[in-house]
Each structure stands twice: as structure tokens, then as C-alpha cells.
Amino acid sequence: MSGGEDDEARFDAILEVLMSYARQDFRPRIAISEHRDVIDAIATGINLLAEELDGEVASRKELESAYARLQATQAQLMVAEKFAAVGQLANGVAHELNNPASWVLLGVDSARRRLAQLQAGADAKLAGELAAIERSLADVHAGMERMRTVIGDLRTLSRVDGDKPVEVDLDELVRASCQLARPAYLGVARIVLDLGGVPPIVGDRARLGQVVTNLVVNAAYAVAERKGEQEIVVSTRATPEHVVLAVEDTGPGISDELRERVFEPYFTTKPAEVGTGLGLALVREIAERHGGGARAMRGSRGGARIEVALAYGRPLRPTPPPPSEPPGNRARLLVIDDEPMLLRSLAQTISDDHDVVTALGGQAALDILAEDRAFDLVICDLQMPSVDGVAVYESLAATAPRLAERLVVMSGGVVTPRATEFMARVKPRVIGKPIDLDELLELARQAVAPR
């Protein structure tokens, strides 16, 4: 090949490489000949420029990837804040409902106990009338027990555990989550619970509840437009390493090419006004934070099936049940709350078995305790205006440590940071609202049982 032809071939090679660069492909390089002439100098300069451009493109791609990850994280934080706000609202609603629910339940329990006493000595006609009243009261009691269950579900899902892991009964959490998600599937599908009695896991209760709720709501949306009877099956099972939660529907299912994409942030098959594309992304993230993962597949009936694996976590030391004690004598109780109707219902309900002194609010309780500390048990509401249950405990801890150890907290749901910190630090005995009469009587019995 003559020198002119050789040069032409070299220029063609340079042109071909430059065309690659025009297509944003900076990988090709120009071969340097043995001539070390002007063409080689040009080629060397182009190669150096390509190295620089290639580095800049790589840096730009890294920045774009980092920016996309940042956007996804920000979106997830926004959703997390939204759920936290909803959780706080739900906790507040549960707290406000607990007091009236408590005094209604206690009043009904008290009335039924007195009716039973009257029926024992009544003639046939009066006994029939009393039995009719008892049936009405039983209906009221059943309705209030249902309300207690709903309130308990709200408290289960809105409970804030912070960074501290807690022991979670996944089956119980599934039941509560499905009950709260009921509006999403009511009239759309029948929900079937196939719970395997799995061992407890250690994790974030609120986040795990969010997983169940997201999956059930997604399944309800998937079957909403289909005709005929639809089902959503929620199941749990245990493996040696994980507890597996699965939600399966009878909807159209997920295509093979979308089974991984459904877990990507912002990916959604729903209209913009319905879906954000973050529900399943959060499900996978929460599962991974709990030592597991999530996967999508086709279910046995053709619909979608989402499986979430959750590691057991390090088991927490169980709290041993209190030893059974023989019946004791009458206990003397100080009951503190800022709801007068609740105090009246409590006193009326348990006064047949125990001696009750009531205090309307924390300051009234401190005034009583300044003069009289002869109580076997102090039952105190946690959240009250001015002087709350924390202040009552701190006063007792400083002046009457024995009574501080005998304080039982009534709580309809911890809302304030002060209350949350107190519960974590002191770990007092707790009786939830709405108050369970049998639990309350058992606490009083234990207070006077021989030690």
C-alpha cells in the first residue's frame, strides 16, 4: 500500500471512531502507527480527549443514578411521614374513644352482675322480665366488645416502637390489618385468612402492618373490575429461616416481564390519581430491613401472589406469667382519671369486691396521697391535663416508693413523647382501655394476695 493510500485508511479509521463518539460511545480508540507523524499526533489527541469524555460520561451516569436513588428515598420518606401522621391520628382517635367505651362497658358489666343477683331471688314473672333486660344488655355488651376490637386494631397498627424492635405476633397483626383494610375490599372480594400459627418475629410492628395493608389494598384494586365472586387469600407459614406472608388474589395477575418491575419505585399500573408506584417498593424495602425479601408470582388461581419473607430476629426474653394465687381479701384502690363518668363507672363496678377511692385528675390524687397512702394499688390514667400519670409516678417514687411499685397505668394509647419515654424507661404494669373488668379484678386480687 502506498503512503497516500495508507494515510487515507488511517483517516477513515479516525473518522469511524469519531462517528462512534458522536453516538455517545467513547470506548473505541484509534490505533497509533509506527510512523509517529502528524496523523498519529492527531490520533493521540483524540484518544486522550476520548478518555476524558468517557470519564465525564461515567461520572454523569453515576450522578444521574444517585439522583434517581435520592428521589426514590425522598418519596419513600414522604410516604413514611404520611403513614406516621396517619398513625398518630389513629392513635389519637383510639385514645378519645377508649374512655367512653370503658365507662359503657363497665356500666353494662355492673348492670349485668346486679341483674344476676336479682334473678336469683325473683319469681317467675319478674325473672322473665329481668332475662329480657339481660338479653338487651348482652347485645349492648357484644356491640361494645366489637368496638373494643376495632380500637385495639387501631392501637396495634398505630403503635410507635421507634428504633427498638419488639416481638410481633404476625397472625394477630394480619387479622388487625385486614380488619382496618376492610373498606378497600368490602363488596369487592371475600377475604380468606389461612394463618399458620407462626412463631413470633422481632421487628417494627407499624411497618409490618403497613406491609399487610399495602398488599391487601393492592389485591382489592386488582379484582375490583372483575365479575363474579372474587377472593383475596392472606396466609402465613413458617420455614426454618423465615416467616412467609403471602397475599394472593383472583385478579388478572402479573406478567412475567413485570414481576420484578412492580417493586421499582414509581412503577404502577394504576391511574395517576389512584397509585403512586411506591406501595410494593415499600413492601420490599421493609421486608429487606427485616432480613428477608419480597417476590411476585402467578397464584394458583391465575391472579397475582406476593410473598414476603421475614426473618425471625433475635428472640426477646419472655415475661413470665404471674403465679396463680389463692383469693385474697378486699383491696383498697386509688383510681385516678380526668373523666368523671369513667371514675363513677369503675367505682360502681368494683365496689362490691374492693374499696375504691377516686381522684378526678393528677393534682387531686397528689392531694389525697399527701394525707393517705394506705392503698394496695394505684390505678392511674397516663395522659391527663396539668398533672399527668408520669408526674403522679415521679411524686410517688420520691415520697412513697412502695406505692410507686404498685402503680398500674391505664392507657388508651401512648401519644406524647413524654408518655412514650416514660413507658420505655419505667415499664410499668399497664391495663388498656377500654378496661377489661376481669383483668382489673385480677390486678386487685393480686395486690392483696399473700406474697
C-alpha positions as CSV (number, residue, x, y, z in Angstrom):
1,M,0.0,0.0,0.0
2,S,1.4,3.4,-1.0
3,G,1.8,6.2,1.6
4,G,-1.2,8.1,0.3
5,E,-3.5,5.0,0.5
6,D,-2.1,4.2,4.0
7,D,-2.9,7.7,5.1
8,E,-6.4,7.6,3.7
9,A,-7.1,4.3,5.5
10,R,-5.8,5.9,8.7
11,F,-8.1,8.9,8.3
12,D,-11.0,6.5,7.6
13,A,-10.3,4.8,10.9
14,I,-10.2,8.1,12.7
15,L,-13.5,9.1,11.1
16,E,-15.1,5.8,12.1
17,V,-14.0,6.3,15.7
18,L,-15.3,9.9,15.7
19,M,-18.7,8.6,14.4
20,S,-18.8,6.3,17.5
21,Y,-18.1,9.3,19.7
22,A,-20.9,11.2,18.0
23,R,-23.2,8.3,19.1
24,Q,-22.0,8.8,22.7
25,D,-19.9,5.6,22.6
26,F,-16.4,6.7,23.8
27,R,-15.0,3.2,24.2
28,P,-13.2,2.8,20.7
29,R,-9.6,4.1,20.5
30,I,-7.5,5.0,17.4
31,A,-4.5,2.7,16.7
32,I,-1.2,4.5,16.7
33,S,1.1,3.6,13.9
34,E,4.9,3.3,13.8
35,H,5.3,6.5,11.7
36,R,4.8,8.9,14.7
37,D,3.7,11.5,12.3
38,V,1.1,14.3,12.3
39,I,-1.8,11.7,11.8
40,D,-0.6,9.8,14.9
41,A,-0.4,13.1,16.8
42,I,-4.0,13.8,15.9
43,A,-5.0,10.3,16.8
44,T,-3.2,10.5,20.2
45,G,-5.0,13.8,20.9
46,I,-8.4,12.3,20.0
47,N,-7.7,9.3,22.3
48,L,-6.8,11.5,25.2
49,L,-10.0,13.5,24.6
50,A,-12.0,10.3,24.5
51,E,-10.5,9.2,27.8
52,E,-11.6,12.4,29.4
53,L,-15.1,12.4,27.8
54,D,-15.5,8.7,28.8
55,G,-14.8,9.6,32.4
56,E,-17.2,12.5,32.3
57,V,-19.9,10.4,30.9
58,A,-19.4,7.7,33.6
59,S,-19.5,10.5,36.3
60,R,-22.7,11.9,34.8
61,K,-24.3,8.4,34.8
62,E,-23.3,8.0,38.4
63,L,-24.7,11.3,39.3
64,E,-28.0,10.5,37.4
65,S,-28.2,7.2,39.2
66,A,-27.5,8.8,42.6
67,Y,-30.1,11.5,41.8
68,A,-32.7,8.8,40.9
69,R,-31.9,7.0,44.2
70,L,-32.2,10.3,46.1
71,Q,-35.6,11.0,44.5
72,A,-36.8,7.5,45.4
73,T,-35.6,7.9,49.0
74,Q,-37.3,11.3,49.4
75,A,-40.5,9.9,48.0
76,Q,-40.3,6.9,50.5
77,L,-39.6,9.4,53.3
78,M,-42.7,11.4,52.3
79,V,-44.8,8.3,52.3
80,A,-43.3,7.2,55.7
81,E,-44.1,10.6,57.2
82,K,-47.6,10.4,55.8
83,F,-48.1,7.0,57.4
84,A,-46.6,8.3,60.7
85,A,-49.1,11.2,60.6
86,V,-52.0,8.8,59.9
87,G,-50.7,6.5,62.7
88,Q,-50.7,9.4,65.2
89,L,-54.2,10.4,64.1
90,A,-55.4,6.8,64.5
91,N,-53.7,6.6,67.9
92,G,-55.4,9.9,69.0
93,V,-58.8,8.7,67.8
94,A,-58.4,5.4,69.7
95,H,-57.4,7.3,72.8
96,E,-60.5,9.5,72.6
97,L,-62.8,6.5,72.0
98,N,-61.3,4.5,74.8
99,N,-62.7,6.5,77.8
100,P,-66.4,6.5,76.7
101,A,-66.1,2.8,75.6
102,S,-64.6,2.0,79.1
103,W,-67.4,3.5,81.1
104,V,-70.1,2.0,78.8
105,L,-68.6,-1.5,79.2
106,L,-68.1,-1.1,82.9
107,G,-71.6,0.1,83.3
108,V,-73.0,-2.8,81.3
109,D,-70.9,-5.3,83.3
110,S,-72.1,-3.8,86.6
111,A,-75.7,-3.9,85.5
112,R,-75.5,-7.5,84.4
113,R,-73.9,-8.5,87.7
114,R,-76.7,-6.8,89.6
115,L,-79.3,-8.4,87.4
116,A,-77.9,-11.8,88.1
117,Q,-78.2,-11.2,91.8
118,L,-81.8,-10.0,91.4
119,Q,-82.7,-13.0,89.2
120,A,-81.6,-15.4,91.8
121,G,-84.4,-14.4,94.2
122,A,-87.1,-13.3,91.7
123,D,-90.4,-15.0,91.0
124,A,-91.1,-16.4,87.5
125,K,-92.7,-13.3,86.1
126,L,-90.0,-10.9,87.3
127,A,-87.3,-13.4,86.3
128,G,-88.7,-13.3,82.7
129,E,-88.6,-9.5,82.7
130,L,-85.1,-9.5,84.0
131,A,-84.0,-12.1,81.5
132,A,-85.3,-9.8,78.7
133,I,-83.3,-6.9,80.1
134,E,-80.2,-9.2,80.4
135,R,-80.5,-10.1,76.7
136,S,-80.6,-6.4,75.7
137,L,-77.6,-5.7,77.9
138,A,-75.8,-8.7,76.3
139,D,-76.4,-7.2,72.9
140,V,-75.0,-3.9,74.1
141,H,-72.0,-5.7,75.5
142,A,-71.4,-7.6,72.3
143,G,-71.5,-4.3,70.3
144,M,-69.1,-2.7,72.7
145,E,-66.8,-5.7,72.5
146,R,-66.7,-5.3,68.7
147,M,-65.9,-1.6,69.2
148,R,-63.1,-2.7,71.6
149,T,-61.7,-4.9,68.9
150,V,-61.7,-2.1,66.4
151,I,-60.0,0.2,68.9
152,G,-57.4,-2.5,69.6
153,D,-56.7,-2.9,65.9
154,L,-56.1,0.9,65.6
155,R,-53.7,0.8,68.5
156,T,-51.9,-2.2,67.1
157,L,-51.2,-0.5,63.8
158,S,-50.6,3.0,65.1
159,R,-48.2,1.9,67.9
160,V,-44.9,3.6,67.5
161,D,-42.0,1.4,68.6
162,G,-39.2,3.7,67.5
163,D,-35.8,2.0,66.8
164,K,-36.4,-0.6,69.4
165,P,-37.5,-3.9,68.0
166,V,-40.5,-5.6,69.6
167,E,-41.9,-9.1,69.5
168,V,-44.7,-9.3,66.9
169,D,-47.4,-11.9,66.6
170,L,-47.7,-11.8,62.8
171,D,-51.0,-13.7,62.7
172,E,-52.6,-11.2,65.1
173,L,-51.1,-8.3,63.1
174,V,-52.6,-9.8,59.9
175,R,-56.1,-10.0,61.5
176,A,-55.9,-6.4,62.7
177,S,-54.6,-5.1,59.4
178,C,-57.2,-6.9,57.3
179,Q,-59.9,-5.6,59.6
180,L,-58.7,-2.0,59.1
181,A,-58.3,-2.5,55.3
182,R,-62.0,-3.8,55.2
183,P,-63.3,-0.7,53.4
184,A,-61.0,-1.5,50.5
185,Y,-62.4,-5.0,49.8
186,L,-65.9,-4.7,51.2
187,G,-68.3,-5.5,48.4
188,V,-65.4,-6.3,46.1
189,A,-63.9,-9.6,47.3
190,R,-64.2,-12.1,50.1
191,I,-61.1,-12.2,52.3
192,V,-59.8,-15.6,53.4
193,L,-57.3,-15.9,56.3
194,D,-55.1,-19.0,56.2
195,L,-52.9,-18.4,59.2
196,G,-50.4,-21.0,60.2
197,G,-49.9,-20.2,63.8
198,V,-46.4,-19.0,63.1
199,P,-43.9,-18.2,65.8
200,P,-43.5,-14.5,66.8
201,I,-40.9,-12.4,65.0
202,V,-38.9,-9.4,66.2
203,G,-39.3,-6.2,64.2
204,D,-41.2,-2.9,63.7
205,R,-44.9,-3.6,64.3
206,A,-46.2,-0.5,62.5
207,R,-44.0,-1.1,59.4
208,L,-45.1,-4.8,59.2
209,G,-48.7,-3.7,59.5
210,Q,-48.1,-1.3,56.6
211,V,-46.9,-4.3,54.5
212,V,-50.1,-6.3,55.1
213,T,-52.3,-3.3,54.4
214,N,-50.5,-2.3,51.2
215,L,-50.8,-5.9,49.9
216,V,-54.5,-6.3,50.7
217,V,-55.4,-2.9,49.2
218,N,-53.4,-3.8,46.1
219,A,-55.2,-7.1,45.8
220,A,-58.6,-5.4,46.3
221,Y,-57.8,-3.0,43.4
222,A,-56.7,-5.9,41.2
223,V,-60.1,-7.7,41.5
224,A,-62.3,-4.6,41.7
225,E,-63.3,-4.7,38.0
226,R,-63.8,-8.4,37.6
227,K,-67.1,-10.1,37.6
228,G,-68.2,-12.9,39.8
229,E,-67.1,-13.8,43.3
230,Q,-63.5,-12.7,43.9
231,E,-61.2,-13.8,46.7
232,I,-58.2,-12.4,48.5
233,V,-56.3,-15.1,50.4
234,V,-53.9,-13.9,53.1
235,S,-51.7,-16.7,54.6
236,T,-48.7,-17.2,56.9
237,R,-46.3,-20.1,57.2
238,A,-43.1,-20.8,58.9
239,T,-39.8,-22.0,57.3
240,P,-36.6,-22.8,59.2
241,E,-35.2,-19.3,58.4
242,H,-38.2,-17.1,57.8
243,V,-41.9,-16.5,58.4
244,V,-43.6,-16.1,55.0
245,L,-46.6,-13.8,54.5
246,A,-48.5,-14.3,51.2
247,V,-51.4,-12.4,49.7
248,E,-53.0,-13.9,46.6
249,D,-55.9,-12.6,44.6
250,T,-58.1,-13.8,41.7
251,G,-57.3,-10.8,39.6
252,P,-55.6,-10.7,36.1
253,G,-52.2,-11.5,37.6
254,I,-48.8,-10.0,36.8
255,S,-47.0,-10.7,33.5
256,D,-43.5,-12.3,33.6
257,E,-41.8,-9.2,32.4
258,L,-43.4,-7.1,35.1
259,R,-42.7,-9.4,38.1
260,E,-39.5,-7.5,39.1
261,R,-40.6,-4.1,37.9
262,V,-43.6,-3.9,40.2
263,F,-41.2,-3.5,43.1
264,E,-39.4,-0.5,41.5
265,P,-40.2,3.0,43.0
266,Y,-42.8,4.9,40.9
267,F,-43.7,1.9,38.8
268,T,-47.5,1.4,38.8
269,T,-50.2,0.0,36.5
270,K,-52.8,2.1,38.2
271,P,-54.1,5.5,37.1
272,A,-52.1,8.5,38.4
273,E,-55.0,9.6,40.7
274,V,-55.0,6.1,42.3
275,G,-51.4,4.8,42.5
276,T,-48.1,6.4,43.4
277,G,-46.0,3.4,42.5
278,L,-44.5,3.2,46.0
279,G,-46.6,0.6,47.7
280,L,-44.8,-2.5,46.6
281,A,-41.4,-0.7,46.7
282,L,-42.0,0.0,50.4
283,V,-43.1,-3.6,50.9
284,R,-39.8,-4.9,49.6
285,E,-37.8,-2.3,51.5
286,I,-39.5,-3.2,54.8
287,A,-39.1,-6.9,54.1
288,E,-35.3,-6.4,53.4
289,R,-34.9,-4.4,56.6
290,H,-36.4,-7.4,58.4
291,G,-33.8,-9.8,57.0
292,G,-36.0,-11.1,54.1
293,G,-37.4,-10.0,50.8
294,A,-40.4,-9.9,48.5
295,R,-41.3,-11.6,45.2
296,A,-44.2,-11.6,42.8
297,M,-45.5,-14.7,41.0
298,R,-48.7,-16.1,39.5
299,G,-51.1,-17.6,42.0
300,S,-52.8,-21.0,41.9
301,R,-56.0,-19.4,40.5
302,G,-54.4,-17.2,37.9
303,G,-54.1,-14.0,39.9
304,A,-51.1,-12.3,41.5
305,R,-49.4,-13.7,44.5
306,I,-46.9,-11.6,46.5
307,E,-44.8,-13.5,49.1
308,V,-42.9,-11.6,51.8
309,A,-40.2,-13.4,53.8
310,L,-39.4,-12.0,57.2
311,A,-36.5,-13.2,59.4
312,Y,-37.4,-14.3,63.0
313,G,-34.9,-11.9,64.5
314,R,-33.3,-12.3,67.9
315,P,-35.9,-13.6,70.4
316,L,-36.8,-11.3,73.3
317,R,-36.9,-12.7,76.8
318,P,-40.5,-13.6,77.5
319,T,-42.2,-12.1,80.5
320,P,-43.3,-15.0,82.8
321,P,-47.0,-15.0,83.7
322,P,-47.7,-14.1,87.3
323,P,-48.1,-17.1,89.6
324,S,-51.6,-18.1,90.4
325,E,-52.6,-17.0,93.9
326,P,-55.5,-18.1,96.1
327,P,-58.2,-15.5,96.5
328,G,-57.2,-12.6,98.8
329,N,-59.1,-10.1,100.9
330,R,-60.6,-6.8,99.8
331,A,-58.1,-4.5,98.3
332,R,-58.1,-0.7,98.8
333,L,-57.6,1.0,95.4
334,L,-56.9,4.6,94.4
335,V,-58.3,5.2,90.9
336,I,-57.1,8.4,89.1
337,D,-58.6,9.7,85.9
338,D,-59.8,13.0,84.4
339,E,-63.1,11.5,83.2
340,P,-65.7,11.7,85.9
341,M,-68.0,9.2,84.2
342,L,-65.2,6.6,83.9
343,L,-64.4,7.1,87.6
344,R,-68.0,6.6,88.6
345,S,-68.4,3.5,86.4
346,L,-65.2,2.0,87.9
347,A,-66.2,2.7,91.5
348,Q,-69.7,1.3,91.0
349,T,-68.5,-1.8,89.2
350,I,-65.8,-3.0,91.6
351,S,-67.0,-1.6,94.9
352,D,-68.8,-4.9,95.7
353,D,-65.4,-6.6,95.8
354,H,-63.0,-3.9,96.8
355,D,-62.8,-0.5,98.5
356,V,-62.4,2.3,95.9
357,V,-61.2,5.9,96.4
358,T,-61.4,8.0,93.2
359,A,-59.4,11.1,92.3
360,L,-60.5,13.4,89.4
361,G,-57.1,14.2,87.9
362,G,-53.5,14.0,88.9
363,Q,-53.5,17.0,91.3
364,A,-56.5,15.7,93.2
365,A,-54.6,12.4,93.5
366,L,-51.5,14.0,94.9
367,D,-53.6,15.9,97.4
368,I,-55.2,12.6,98.6
369,L,-51.8,10.9,98.7
370,A,-50.3,13.7,100.8
371,E,-52.7,12.6,103.6
372,D,-53.4,9.0,102.9
373,R,-51.1,6.4,101.4
374,A,-52.8,3.2,102.7
375,F,-53.6,1.8,99.3
376,D,-52.9,-1.7,97.9
377,L,-53.0,-0.5,94.3
378,V,-52.9,2.8,92.5
379,I,-54.6,2.8,89.1
380,C,-53.7,5.9,87.2
381,D,-54.5,7.2,83.7
382,L,-51.4,8.1,81.8
383,Q,-52.4,11.2,79.9
384,M,-54.2,13.8,81.8
385,P,-54.1,17.6,81.7
386,S,-51.7,19.5,84.0
387,V,-50.6,16.7,86.3
388,D,-50.4,13.5,84.3
389,G,-49.7,9.9,85.2
390,V,-45.9,10.5,84.8
391,A,-46.0,13.2,87.4
392,V,-48.0,11.1,89.8
393,Y,-45.5,8.2,89.4
394,E,-42.5,10.6,89.9
395,S,-44.1,12.0,93.1
396,L,-44.7,8.5,94.4
397,A,-41.2,7.4,93.5
398,A,-39.7,10.3,95.6
399,T,-42.1,10.1,98.6
400,A,-43.6,6.6,98.6
401,P,-41.5,4.1,96.7
402,R,-43.7,1.1,97.8
403,L,-46.7,2.7,96.2
404,A,-44.8,3.6,93.1
405,E,-44.1,-0.1,92.6
406,R,-47.9,-0.7,93.0
407,L,-48.9,1.8,90.3
408,V,-50.8,0.4,87.3
409,V,-51.1,2.7,84.3
410,M,-54.4,3.0,82.4
411,S,-53.7,3.8,78.8
412,G,-55.8,4.2,75.6
413,G,-52.7,4.6,73.5
414,V,-49.5,6.4,74.1
415,V,-49.5,9.7,72.1
416,T,-47.0,12.1,73.6
417,P,-43.2,11.8,73.5
418,R,-43.2,12.3,77.3
419,A,-45.5,9.3,77.8
420,T,-43.6,7.2,75.3
421,E,-40.3,7.9,77.1
422,F,-41.9,7.1,80.5
423,M,-43.3,3.7,79.3
424,A,-39.9,2.7,77.8
425,R,-37.9,3.8,80.9
426,V,-40.2,2.6,83.8
427,K,-42.0,-0.3,82.1
428,P,-45.0,-0.1,84.5
429,R,-47.8,-2.5,84.5
430,V,-50.5,-1.5,82.0
431,I,-54.2,-2.0,81.7
432,G,-55.6,-1.0,78.4
433,K,-58.7,1.0,77.6
434,P,-61.5,0.1,77.1
435,I,-61.0,-1.6,80.5
436,D,-61.5,-5.3,80.8
437,L,-63.3,-5.9,84.1
438,D,-61.8,-9.3,84.7
439,E,-58.3,-8.0,84.2
440,L,-58.9,-5.2,86.6
441,L,-60.3,-7.5,89.3
442,E,-57.3,-9.8,88.8
443,L,-54.9,-6.9,89.4
444,A,-56.8,-6.0,92.6
445,R,-56.8,-9.7,93.8
446,Q,-53.0,-10.0,93.2
447,A,-52.4,-6.8,95.2
448,V,-53.7,-8.4,98.4
449,A,-52.6,-12.0,97.7
450,P,-50.1,-13.5,100.1
451,R,-46.5,-12.8,98.9
